[in-house]
Amino acid sequence: MNHIQHTKRNFNKQKLAICVGLGLLNSVFTVHAQEVEASATHPDDALEVIEVRGLKSSLIQSMNNKRFSNTITDSITATDIGKLPDVTIADSLQRITGVQINRSGGEGTSVNIRGVGQVGTTLNGEQMLSASAVTTVQPNFTDIPSTMVSGLDVYKSREAKQISSGTSGVIDLKTYRPFKLDDGFTFNAKAELTDGSMGDETDELVSAFVGYNHDRDFGFTLNVSVSNKNLADYVIGSTGNDWGFAATEASTFAQNNVDANGNGSTDDTYYAFQGHQAANQYIARDRVGVNGSFQWQVADRVELVADVFYTQMDELQTQAAFIAAQAWQGVTGWFTPTSSGFTAHPHQTKNADGSINTLPGSFNSFSAGVLQSRRNMAHSEANAIDREALNTNLELNFDLTDNLSGSVRWVHGKATDDNALSVVDSYINSGSQVNATYKGEGGVALSDVNPWGYDGQFAQLPDGTEVEDFTMIPIGIEYTGSSQVWDLPTTHIIDGQEVNEIFGSNIARYSATSANLTGAQKEAELDVLRLDGKYVFDDLGPVVSSEFGIRYGKRDVTQLSWIGGVARTNQYGDAFLSRWKDSASQAPETLESFIDPISFESLDQKGLITQISDFQGASGLGTLYFVDPDKMSDPLAWHNEVYGQNIQSPDGANSYDLTEKNSEAYVQLNLDGELGEMPYRGNVGLRYVKTELDINQSELGTSGTATYNGVSYILSGALGMLPPTAALLNTEREYSDVLPSVNLSLNLTDEQILRFSYSKTVTPHDTNNLAGGINVTRVLACDLQEPDGTSIFCATQATQQGNPQLDPWRSTNYDVSYEWYFSESGMLSVAAFYIDIESFIGNTTVQLALEDSDGVVRGYNLETGEFTGTVPTTTKGNVDGGSVKGIEIGYQQGFDFLDGIWRNFGITANYTYSPSESGDTDYYGESTPMLDNSEHQANFALWYEDDALQGRIAANYRSKTFMSVRRLGSYELAKFIEPTLYLDASVSYDFNENLSVSLQGTNLTEETRDTYLQWEDLIDKRYINERRFTLGAQYRF
């Protein structure tokens, strides 16, 4: 296999120039934008009204979308062209009942509906590819500028004519179409400047829209958006992801039977994080978006529609973190808590059958004390991400007769998501605490791994007794309220001499000790061809029409992960690759170190070092030195510059390709009649879906070498490399589903609607869960040989990252809702829902027929010595499912029934209750919720609008969110995000019909996101995001 050629894309300057050129081109048009007020009538009666202006009009339009929908639907409508009510698509979606969002850098990113992340995403009613969700089902809108959509529809119940993806619902992004504009030209441009309370960058956004409608004969739209953002995302808390231990006083402190908390016993256990950190972390996002539409009334009964939707985003995530760590040593009890620095919880474990054992002592969380640190680092990271997506649509709509109409539609999409991650750990201590040394010929130690670092002192018991078997750096730490407080020592030992200086204040003590480079290239391609028809019956009672169609879709997904191995030769002249650029790592066979110690002083002369004192949420660290993460914006180039040639060696365990084909057909009967004196409408339908999967999983080989560019490299040993892919394991399978759906809406009065819905859904898995690689263990114990005498290695067991035999997400959904439209702008809705999910994903063992080293399948059983034809394989499998049920309440009203200024106010509010159960249990044996679910969610907004002034203040509350279960032996700790409350506000003023200015503030209270394990006092991490203000100007003519 050829090594990966990674090319960093440089789109921004070129695309910015293109966008500016388009903007200049647009300015030559003599245009006129005629603005209209939103209509409260049926959308069909207002087909040409698109330019909704203002908060109130936007709310009325969204309310009418819901009112006249044939399904249980909620909508968000732009308050003006290119202007959703919130900064991002996800932030706007969170205002809808039942929609919960996640955040990155304070911005909304991924979305779930009613606590379920398996959500379908469509663009103008058909499947799309998003560059932020190439391999996942859960939608992520990070790369899509909010200025590119005219509105968002969230379908919570299904019609047979809709695509089948999405367990809990479908989010449809709507773009501007020219025939919905007024006749003539429409032009709109805006610019924004944004400042954050923690960063020192000013962010910019420029967007422009031009559209033309020639009396509905032909027309076009073009929408361009360019922006950059720099988002503060500080982190304090633990290092890594669930890096921790159960430390027992009896055996895992500096010596056995240590009474760490001074309660007179030695039977207590602590959850001990592997490390603690305070991180300066920022996310820079440069976005470009271009979308356009063309419509042509070819003939009286024939219309042609073409759409293009393009997004591109460069993202750079940088981190500079001070870390005090245990260094993965056997002494996991590496702290002495203060008298108030721990919290005791009942001590219990769980048996295999789920029963609970109560044990002596307590299980404690640690919050304050002295860390006996064995590794103190200045940790630097740079994760460079390049995402790009292009979605196109070509559609022909036609009326064959007065009764029969149809459409032919072809959708094509392509998306890529490439990333490269550089990590550098720079020791401040010497490394003697863990016997980490720089080695010469034959592995003889020449110096500590950081010869300039602090040596530290002997470990101490709580009573001050020294334990001479261990040396450490004493670091004080305390989590108090919303702060992390450090206490760094001022007296140190270096080369046997006592030195007085604040720990970390001297650049001469630092060494860039260890670095590594990894990445992945993800790509997806989509093609959809569909034919839809509709026949209107003249006289068939309540059955007014029938819709029917066929659809064929093909999606190809490829993921190629890689490890950056630095090329070196050992003292024998043998070439090898190593992921770990570490001064303590040893060359294969000859055992010498192959990375010389690198002082910060030498890197500082090259301009690669920076000083940082800004650690939001933490105090006591002063100014520290770091390898500058901004200088690693091109991770591969940086590693080549500092360490020499790096070869991108494929990571077979996380590489695959997958093809999914869907053949679908549907029929739907649309109903319109009366039940007594109450009108009703609705539909019943059936959709057939046949899914075919063709999956190639990479099987890791056993060879300790690989050849790149004609050179054979050693990979085996403690080098962090993986063996090359030995084979591709191909799986072909298919399954079919028949999906009924029923939607009924009964008009109790002219203002009140009662709705019922029933449907079945099927949704594919994330491709990683289906196609992740396989690692096979092969041994010589079977005592077989090939004809030439070569020994055969027999497969005995395997581990599979993905399981092609996973059944898809299947569910049965029930909904009932009541809606009361009591005024032009007023609505009350109450809905109840129940989602019965057939199965979840869990760990399991299956039997697979895997080849031995000679290509023959035997299935050798080590215990019995028999050949069974299969080997036990640990993988992901379907386990018992669960359910999500709950209620949604929504209310909105403009106070136009009041007098004076009060008539300009209004409110919107909603609440969602969505308890759920999954197949997992927590520390107490209680069922955990579904992943990413919050049981309670609420939104409230107070708004004001008069002829010129508009304002809104909005709050979003989300109760604790379930993340995962941390399994630590027989301990199982549920991981949650603490409840959050975000407060945003905006105000705008229209100087005239053409010019308006706006000011928007987000995260006004600088809300944090805290993750914890089981108990709120066992804090895992705290993410600290800034308050941001955006000043904007919009001009239309």
PyMOL commands that set and color helices and strands:
alter all, ss='L'
color gray80, all
select helices_A, chain A and resi 12-26+43-46+55-67+89-93+131-133+146-148+178-180+432-434+441-443+507-509+600-605+629-632+635-643+652-654+767-771+900-904
alter helices_A, ss='H'
color red, helices_A
select strands_A, chain A and resi 73-77+99-104+107-113+120-123+126-127+151-155+170-174+184-196+202-214+218-238+244-248+269-273+275-299+302-325+335-337+342-350+356-366+368-373+375-399+404-427+437-439+445-448+457-460+466-480+483-487+491-494+497-500+511-536+543-569+575-578+581-582+609-612+618-619+624-627+646-650+656-675+678-700+705-708+711-714+725-747+752-763+774-785+791-800+809-820+827-848+871-894+905-913+936-945+949-958+961-968+971-977+980-990+995-1002+1008-1013+1019-1025+1028-1036
alter strands_A, ss='S'
color yellow, strands_A
deselect
rebuild
show_as cartoon
